[in-house]
Structure formats: structure tokens, C-alpha cells
Amino acid sequence: MQKVHDFLGEQIAYAIQGKGRTIVLIHGFLGSKTLWSPLRKKLKEKFRVISIDLPGHGESNSIGYVHTMEIMADLINSILSAYKIRKAVLVGHSLGGYVCLAYAEKYPDKLHGLIMINSTANSDSTERISSRNQLINLVKQNKDRAIETLIPSFFVGESLKIKRLKSKYLKEAKKCTTRGIIASIEGMKIRNEREIILKFAPFPYLYIIGEQDPILDKETLISQVELGEKGFKLMLENSAHMSFLEEEEKVYKAIKQFSEKLLF
């Protein structure tokens, strides 16, 4: 069911379906809750599933000019509090993973577990910040052209399936406002290093890693999995930076099994 939540004076769109233990799905940069629809449809059979359009994405308004990970973590908490949900499993893709780690830092007692999909606990390097600044300039010049240039870098290959997924992601990306895109980039640039959260995590966490991810170094991600005693990993040979789309069935099974067997 599509809903709207008021947060800091702005309207935030989200969807909630199913009954049972709560799983929260947080999309990545230029994504939306719509991209989770196939997974949400399967998960709702056993869980209550909430998927949120982050500020400036999908149907959600922007909140100011910098979307920090902490503000977005507070947004998740605000929605869960509205339903009196005491604990949840958080699933974050890329940017969504950064947000989930910020949530884990602020609200560790409200987490049953954490799933990071194509995401990292590292902060941005100097080189990464420089590339984000370049992207901001491109977005200011021509938002749609910048998006059309960026989206293909999230994928590897030119199969019909990959072309379809690129088109699907591109459609959602173009719903993002210029202000929302820039605010999210600014937030990612200043996010904190959060490996310490994993090292002392009182909750289990799972990394889903794309073997062909052109953006994240898999060895670095594996080292993050091994930081804590409750870390697990799933390596997906046939996916790049969009594992939840590229290998949807394997990701669904991983989320389902993690939520059922490890936490309760």
C-alpha cells in the first residue's frame, strides 16, 4: 500500500505490505522504492515489508540541500515509530547501505539485523569526493544527460536482460530532482567511516557482493565482513553493482533465510 509520511515538514513516499516481522528496503543513489517491487512482492508473503523513497528520489520531496546519512536514518526511525515497530531488519543497496549503517549507529537496539547490498562501510576517498564534485557540475548543467552517462557504469555487459535493467533504472533515476540528486551527493561526500559499527555489532549482518562490481573492491568488502563476529557474506558471480536486480532470486532467498534463521 502506498503511503505518505510527513518528516521535517516534507512529504516522504513509502510502501508497506504484508504482516509479520518487519523488513525495511532502502534503495541506492538515483533509485526508488519501485525498484524493490519484485522482491517486496515475494517477501510480503512472510514479512511486513516497508520500502521508502529517500528524499529527492521517487515521489519524495527533498529535505534541505544536504541529505546526510543521519537525517535519512532519522527518517527511517520516524516511519517505524509511526507504526510502533520496535525492531526491524534493514536492507540497503549502495547509498541505502550507508543510510542503514547510520541507523545502526544511532539506533543499534532497534535492529534485528542488517543486510548490505553492493555497499561499504568506508567513507569517501579524496579521489571519490573529486569525482562526486564533477558529477554535481554535470547535474547542474544537464540533469538527464548526467544520469544517462552515469547509469551504465552501474552494470556490466550488454545482454538483453542488462539492457532492460538499465532502462528500468534510468526511468526511476529521471524522477529524481536536480536538488535531490545534489543533496544526496553532498551527503555521501561527508558521510562517516563506519567500520567500527560492524566490528562491535550486537546484531548479525550480511554483505551481498557482486563479483563484477565495477565500483566497489570485493576484497575490501570481504575484510569488512570479517570485522565482526556476526558477519556473513554472499558472493554473486553474475552481478555487478545492481545485485538485487541482476540476481533477484538469489537475493530474495538470502534476505528471507537471513531474516528467518539468524535473528530470532
Backbone hydrogen bonds in HBPLUS format (Angstrom, degrees):
<---DONOR---> <-ACCEPTOR-->    atom                        ^
c    i                          cat <-CA-CA->   ^        H-A-AA   ^      H-
h    n   atom  resd res      DA  || num        DHA   H-A  angle D-A-AA Bond
n    s   type  num  typ     dist DA aas  dist angle  dist       angle   num
A0016-ILE N   A0001-MET O   2.98 MM  15  5.29 154.5  2.05 138.6 144.8     1
A0003-LYS N   A0014-TYR O   2.75 MM  11  5.35 162.7  1.77 171.2 166.6     2
A0014-TYR N   A0003-LYS O   3.05 MM  11  5.35 161.0  2.09 139.3 140.1     3
A0005-HIS N   A0012-ILE O   2.73 MM   7  5.03 162.8  1.76 147.2 153.2     4
A0012-ILE N   A0005-HIS O   2.80 MM   7  5.03 159.6  1.84 145.6 152.5     5
A0007-PHE N   A0010-GLU O   2.85 MM   3  5.31 168.2  1.86 156.2 159.4     6
A0010-GLU N   A0007-PHE O   2.96 MM   3  5.31 163.5  1.99 114.5 120.0     7
A0061-ASN N   A0011-GLN O   3.00 MM  50  5.72 171.7  2.01 168.7 171.2     8
A0053-ASP N   A0013-ALA O   2.91 MM  40  5.51 175.4  1.91 157.2 156.6     9
A0015-ALA N   A0051-SER O   2.81 MM  36  5.31 155.2  1.87 154.2 162.6    10
A0051-SER N   A0015-ALA O   2.96 MM  36  5.31 156.2  2.01 145.5 153.3    11
A0017-GLN N   A0049-VAL O   2.99 MM  32  5.34 152.3  2.06 144.1 153.1    12
A0049-VAL N   A0017-GLN O   2.72 MM  32  5.34 164.1  1.74 163.9 168.8    13
A0048-ARG N   A0021-ARG O   2.91 MM  27  5.71 157.4  1.96 133.3 140.2    14
A0089-VAL N   A0022-THR O   2.95 MM  67  6.31 164.6  1.98 152.0 155.9    15
A0023-ILE N   A0048-ARG O   2.83 MM  25  6.26 154.1  1.90 161.7 169.4    16
A0050-ILE N   A0023-ILE O   2.91 MM  27  6.30 163.8  1.94 159.9 165.0    17
A0024-VAL N   A0089-VAL O   2.83 MM  65  6.20 164.5  1.85 166.9 171.8    18
A0091-VAL N   A0024-VAL O   2.80 MM  67  5.95 158.5  1.84 173.8 178.0    19
A0025-LEU N   A0050-ILE O   2.78 MM  25  6.17 161.2  1.81 158.0 164.5    20
A0026-ILE N   A0091-VAL O   2.79 MM  65  6.06 161.6  1.82 168.8 173.8    21
A0093-HIS N   A0026-ILE O   2.98 MM  67  6.38 163.8  2.01 173.3 178.1    22
A0031-GLY N   A0028-GLY O   3.01 MM   3  5.28 151.3  2.09 133.5 131.4    23
A0035-LEU N   A0032-SER O   3.26 MM   3  5.81 144.2  2.39 110.7 117.7    24
A0036-TRP N   A0033-LYS O   3.00 MM   3  5.50 151.5  2.09 112.3 120.9    25
A0037-SER N   A0034-THR O   3.02 MM   3  5.31 163.3  2.05 112.9 118.1    26
A0039-LEU N   A0036-TRP O   2.99 MM   3  5.45 113.7  2.44 115.7 131.4    27
A0040-ARG N   A0036-TRP O   2.75 MM   4  5.79 168.0  1.76 163.9 166.7    28
A0041-LYS N   A0037-SER O   2.90 MM   4  5.95 154.5  1.96 150.6 156.4    29
A0042-LYS N   A0039-LEU O   3.14 MM   3  5.28 123.9  2.47  97.8 111.3    30
A0043-LEU N   A0039-LEU O   2.87 MM   4  6.07 170.5  1.88 160.6 163.6    31
A0044-LYS N   A0040-ARG O   2.98 MM   4  5.86 150.7  2.06 146.7 152.1    32
A0045-GLU N   A0042-LYS O   3.35 MM   3  5.96 162.2  2.38 112.8 117.7    33
A0046-LYS N   A0043-LEU O   3.05 MM   3  5.86 160.6  2.09 124.0 128.3    34
A0047-PHE N   A0043-LEU O   2.93 MM   4  5.86 147.0  2.04 152.4 161.4    35
A0057-HIS N   A0054-LEU O   2.93 MM   3  5.43 149.7  2.02 147.7 147.4    36
A0056-GLY N   A0061-ASN O   3.18 MM   5  5.07 136.4  2.38  92.0  97.4    37
A0060-SER N   A0057-HIS O   2.91 MM   3  5.66 163.4  1.94 153.7 154.1    38
A0067-HIS N   A0183-ALA O   2.88 MM 116  5.10 170.9  1.88 112.6 115.7    39
A0072-MET N   A0068-THR O   3.21 MM   4  6.52 162.2  2.25 148.7 153.0    40
A0073-ALA N   A0069-MET O   2.87 MM   4  6.09 141.5  2.02 140.1 151.4    41
A0074-ASP N   A0070-GLU O   2.94 MM   4  6.19 154.0  2.01 145.3 151.9    42
A0075-LEU N   A0071-ILE O   2.97 MM   4  6.29 140.0  2.13 138.8 150.4    43
A0076-ILE N   A0072-MET O   3.13 MM   4  6.46 157.1  2.19 144.5 148.2    44
A0077-ASN N   A0073-ALA O   3.05 MM   4  6.37 165.0  2.07 150.3 154.3    45
A0078-SER N   A0074-ASP O   2.84 MM   4  6.03 148.0  1.94 143.5 152.5    46
A0079-ILE N   A0075-LEU O   3.07 MM   4  6.40 156.5  2.12 153.7 158.5    47
A0080-LEU N   A0076-ILE O   2.97 MM   4  6.25 169.6  1.98 158.8 161.7    48
A0081-SER N   A0077-ASN O   2.84 MM   4  5.91 154.6  1.90 145.3 152.9    49
A0082-ALA N   A0078-SER O   3.07 MM   4  6.23 142.6  2.22 136.9 146.2    50
A0083-TYR N   A0080-LEU O   3.10 MM   3  5.33 137.7  2.29 100.6 111.9    51
A0085-ILE N   A0080-LEU O   2.93 MM   5  5.17 175.8  1.93 148.6 147.2    52
A0084-LYS N   A0081-SER O   2.94 MM   3  4.64 157.4  1.99  99.4 106.1    53
A0088-ALA N   A0110-LYS O   3.11 MM  22  6.54 143.5  2.25 139.4 145.2    54
A0112-HIS N   A0088-ALA O   2.82 MM  24  5.34 172.8  1.83 131.7 134.1    55
A0090-LEU N   A0113-GLY O   3.05 MM  23  6.47 158.8  2.09 157.3 155.1    56
A0115-ILE N   A0090-LEU O   2.81 MM  25  6.20 155.5  1.87 161.0 166.6    57
A0092-GLY N   A0115-ILE O   2.93 MM  23  6.33 164.9  1.95 173.8 174.5    58
A0117-ILE N   A0092-GLY O   2.87 MM  25  5.98 174.9  1.87 160.0 158.5    59
A0096-GLY N   A0093-HIS O   2.71 MM   3  4.68 139.8  1.87 141.8 128.3    60
A0094-SER N   A0117-ILE O   2.91 MM  23  6.27 159.2  1.96 165.9 171.9    61
A0097-GLY N   A0094-SER O   2.81 MM   3  5.15 132.5  2.04 107.8 121.2    62
A0098-TYR N   A0094-SER O   3.30 MM   4  6.84 146.1  2.42 147.4 156.7    63
A0098-TYR N   A0095-LEU O   2.99 MM   3  5.14 119.9  2.36  99.6 114.6    64
A0099-VAL N   A0095-LEU O   3.08 MM   4  6.47 155.1  2.15 151.7 158.6    65
A0100-CYS N   A0096-GLY O   2.93 MM   4  6.18 153.7  2.00 142.8 150.2    66
A0101-LEU N   A0097-GLY O   2.97 MM   4  6.20 152.5  2.05 147.2 153.7    67
A0102-ALA N   A0098-TYR O   3.07 MM   4  6.37 149.1  2.17 142.4 150.8    68
A0103-TYR N   A0099-VAL O   2.93 MM   4  6.27 149.4  2.02 146.3 155.4    69
A0104-ALA N   A0100-CYS O   2.82 MM   4  6.12 151.9  1.90 143.7 151.9    70
A0105-GLU N   A0101-LEU O   2.97 MM   4  6.23 142.5  2.12 140.7 150.0    71
A0106-LYS N   A0102-ALA O   3.04 MM   4  6.28 154.9  2.11 145.4 151.7    72
A0107-TYR N   A0103-TYR O   2.64 MM   4  5.56 161.5  1.67 158.7 164.0    73
A0110-LYS N   A0107-TYR O   2.97 MM   3  5.46 161.8  2.00 118.5 124.5    74
A0111-LEU N   A0108-PRO O   3.46 MM   3  5.65 161.7  2.50 110.3 110.3    75
A0114-LEU N   A0204-PRO O   3.13 MM  90  6.61 153.7  2.20 147.7 155.8    76
A0206-LEU N   A0114-LEU O   2.86 MM  92  6.38 151.8  1.94 153.7 163.2    77
A0116-MET N   A0206-LEU O   2.80 MM  90  6.17 160.2  1.84 163.7 170.5    78
A0208-ILE N   A0116-MET O   2.79 MM  92  6.12 167.1  1.81 164.1 165.4    79
A0118-ASN N   A0208-ILE O   3.01 MM  90  6.26 174.3  2.01 174.9 173.0    80
A0194-ARG N   A0121-ALA O   2.82 MM  73  5.02 174.3  1.82 157.9 158.4    81
A0129-ILE N   A0125-SER O   2.94 MM   4  6.22 159.3  1.98 153.9 158.9    82
A0130-SER N   A0126-THR O   3.08 MM   4  6.29 153.3  2.15 142.2 149.3    83
A0131-SER N   A0127-GLU O   3.04 MM   4  6.37 154.4  2.11 145.7 151.9    84
A0132-ARG N   A0128-ARG O   2.92 MM   4  6.20 147.8  2.02 146.6 156.1    85
A0133-ASN N   A0129-ILE O   2.95 MM   4  6.24 150.7  2.03 147.2 154.9    86
A0134-GLN N   A0130-SER O   3.08 MM   4  6.41 149.4  2.17 143.6 151.8    87
A0135-LEU N   A0131-SER O   3.01 MM   4  6.27 150.0  2.10 140.0 148.1    88
A0136-ILE N   A0132-ARG O   2.93 MM   4  6.26 154.3  2.00 149.1 155.6    89
A0137-ASN N   A0133-ASN O   3.18 MM   4  6.48 156.4  2.23 144.9 149.9    90
A0138-LEU N   A0134-GLN O   3.05 MM   4  6.39 153.2  2.13 146.2 153.7    91
A0139-VAL N   A0135-LEU O   2.84 MM   4  6.11 159.4  1.89 156.8 162.3    92
A0140-LYS N   A0136-ILE O   2.98 MM   4  6.22 156.3  2.04 149.2 155.3    93
A0141-GLN N   A0137-ASN O   3.12 MM   4  6.35 144.4  2.26 140.2 149.3    94
A0142-ASN N   A0138-LEU O   2.91 MM   4  6.17 168.6  1.93 158.2 160.5    95
A0146-ALA N   A0142-ASN O   3.02 MM   4  6.21 157.5  2.07 155.7 162.4    96
A0147-ILE N   A0143-LYS O   2.99 MM   4  6.28 158.0  2.04 153.4 159.4    97
A0148-GLU N   A0144-ASP O   2.92 MM   4  6.12 161.3  1.96 149.2 154.2    98
A0149-THR N   A0145-ARG O   3.04 MM   4  6.21 139.0  2.21 140.6 150.8    99
A0150-LEU N   A0146-ALA O   2.99 MM   4  6.19 149.8  2.09 145.7 154.0   100
A0151-ILE N   A0147-ILE O   2.99 MM   4  5.99 176.8  1.99 163.9 163.3   101
A0153-SER N   A0150-LEU O   2.91 MM   3  5.64 144.7  2.03 125.1 134.8   102
A0154-PHE N   A0151-ILE O   2.94 MM   3  5.59 166.0  1.96 124.4 129.1   103
A0155-PHE N   A0152-PRO O   3.19 MM   3  5.61 160.4  2.23 111.3 117.1   104
A0241-HIS N   A0154-PHE O   3.22 MM  87  5.27 147.5  2.33 158.2 162.8   105
A0163-LYS N   A0159-SER O   2.94 MM   4  6.19 162.2  1.97 155.3 160.5   106
A0164-ARG N   A0160-LEU O   2.97 MM   4  6.16 151.2  2.06 142.6 150.3   107
A0165-LEU N   A0161-LYS O   2.94 MM   4  6.24 156.2  2.00 149.1 155.8   108
A0166-LYS N   A0162-ILE O   2.85 MM   4  6.06 157.6  1.90 152.4 158.4   109
A0167-SER N   A0163-LYS O   3.07 MM   4  6.24 159.6  2.11 142.7 147.9   110
A0168-LYS N   A0164-ARG O   2.97 MM   4  6.22 153.2  2.04 145.6 153.2   111
A0169-TYR N   A0165-LEU O   2.90 MM   4  6.12 163.0  1.93 151.9 155.9   112
A0170-LEU N   A0166-LYS O   2.82 MM   4  5.94 158.4  1.87 150.1 157.0   113
A0171-LYS N   A0167-SER O   3.03 MM   4  6.19 152.3  2.11 142.8 149.1   114
A0172-GLU N   A0168-LYS O   3.36 MM   4  6.70 156.4  2.42 143.8 148.5   115
A0173-ALA N   A0169-TYR O   2.83 MM   4  6.05 158.4  1.88 153.0 160.2   116
A0174-LYS N   A0170-LEU O   3.07 MM   4  6.22 152.7  2.15 149.5 154.1   117
A0175-LYS N   A0172-GLU O   3.04 MM   3  5.40 155.8  2.10 108.4 116.2   118
A0176-CYS N   A0173-ALA O   3.03 MM   3  5.60 155.1  2.09 113.5 120.8   119
A0181-ILE N   A0177-THR O   2.90 MM   4  6.15 158.7  1.94 155.6 160.4   120
A0182-ILE N   A0178-THR O   3.06 MM   4  6.26 173.0  2.06 156.7 158.2   121
A0183-ALA N   A0179-ARG O   2.91 MM   4  6.00 159.0  1.95 147.7 154.3   122
A0184-SER N   A0180-GLY O   3.02 MM   4  6.13 150.1  2.12 141.7 149.0   123
A0185-ILE N   A0181-ILE O   2.98 MM   4  6.28 157.8  2.03 150.5 156.7   124
A0186-GLU N   A0182-ILE O   2.88 MM   4  6.10 163.5  1.91 153.1 157.7   125
A0187-GLY N   A0183-ALA O   3.05 MM   4  6.20 148.4  2.16 136.1 144.6   126
A0188-MET N   A0184-SER O   2.93 MM   4  6.22 154.0  2.00 148.8 155.5   127
A0189-LYS N   A0185-ILE O   2.98 MM   4  6.22 153.6  2.05 151.3 158.2   128
A0191-ARG N   A0188-MET O   3.36 MM   3  5.24 166.8  2.38 102.4 106.2   129
A0197-ILE N   A0194-ARG O   3.14 MM   3  5.45 141.0  2.30 104.3 114.1   130
A0198-LEU N   A0195-GLU O   3.01 MM   3  5.35 123.5  2.34 104.6 117.9   131
A0199-LYS N   A0195-GLU O   3.06 MM   4  6.41 157.9  2.11 152.4 159.2   132
A0200-PHE N   A0196-ILE O   3.26 MM   4  6.41 154.1  2.33 145.9 149.5   133
A0201-ALA N   A0198-LEU O   3.27 MM   3  4.88 170.4  2.28 101.3 103.4   134
A0205-TYR N   A0230-LYS O   3.01 MM  25  6.25 163.3  2.03 147.8 148.7   135
A0232-PHE N   A0205-TYR O   2.87 MM  27  6.22 138.4  2.05 149.8 162.5   136
A0207-TYR N   A0232-PHE O   2.87 MM  25  6.25 158.8  1.91 143.8 148.3   137
A0234-LEU N   A0207-TYR O   2.80 MM  27  6.23 145.0  1.92 163.9 169.9   138
A0209-ILE N   A0234-LEU O   2.89 MM  25  6.15 165.0  1.91 159.2 164.1   139
A0236-LEU N   A0209-ILE O   2.85 MM  27  6.06 162.5  1.88 173.9 175.0   140
A0213-ASP N   A0210-GLY O   3.09 MM   3  5.07 166.5  2.11 113.3 113.3   141
A0211-GLU N   A0236-LEU O   2.88 MM  25  5.73 176.3  1.89 145.5 146.2   142
A0212-GLN N   A0239-SER O   2.99 MM  27  5.79 156.0  2.05 165.3 158.6   143
A0221-LEU N   A0217-ASP O   3.18 MM   4  6.55 154.9  2.25 148.5 155.8   144
A0222-ILE N   A0218-LYS O   2.89 MM   4  6.14 155.6  1.95 149.2 155.5   145
A0223-SER N   A0219-GLU O   3.06 MM   4  6.27 152.1  2.14 141.4 148.5   146
A0224-GLN N   A0220-THR O   3.13 MM   4  6.45 139.9  2.29 139.7 150.2   147
A0224-GLN N   A0221-LEU O   3.08 MM   3  5.05 124.1  2.40  93.3 107.8   148
A0225-VAL N   A0221-LEU O   3.03 MM   4  6.41 149.2  2.13 147.7 156.0   149
A0226-GLU N   A0222-ILE O   3.17 MM   4  6.46 148.9  2.27 144.4 152.0   150
A0227-LEU N   A0224-GLN O   3.18 MM   3  5.17 162.8  2.21 103.5 108.7   151
A0245-LEU N   A0242-MET O   2.96 MM   3  5.56 150.7  2.05 118.7 127.6   152
A0246-GLU N   A0242-MET O   2.81 MM   4  5.90 169.7  1.82 157.9 161.4   153
A0247-GLU N   A0243-SER O   2.87 MM   4  5.44 164.9  1.89 140.2 144.8   154
A0251-VAL N   A0247-GLU O   3.06 MM   4  6.30 160.3  2.10 158.1 164.4   155
A0252-TYR N   A0248-GLU O   2.84 MM   4  6.02 157.6  1.89 151.1 157.8   156
A0253-LYS N   A0249-GLU O   3.02 MM   4  6.24 165.3  2.04 148.3 151.5   157
A0254-ALA N   A0250-LYS O   2.98 MM   4  6.15 152.1  2.06 141.4 149.4   158
A0255-ILE N   A0251-VAL O   2.94 MM   4  6.18 163.5  1.97 154.8 158.1   159
A0256-LYS N   A0252-TYR O   2.93 MM   4  6.11 167.2  1.95 155.4 159.4   160
A0257-GLN N   A0253-LYS O   2.87 MM   4  5.94 170.0  1.88 149.7 152.9   161
A0258-PHE N   A0254-ALA O   2.92 MM   4  5.89 161.3  1.96 145.6 151.7   162
A0259-SER N   A0255-ILE O   2.98 MM   4  6.01 161.8  2.01 146.1 151.3   163
A0260-GLU N   A0256-LYS O   2.96 MM   4  6.08 144.4  2.09 144.5 154.4   164
A0261-LYS N   A0257-GLN O   2.89 MM   4  5.77 172.5  1.90 153.7 156.3   165
A0262-LEU N   A0258-PHE O   3.30 MM   4  5.44 152.4  2.38 127.8 135.6   166
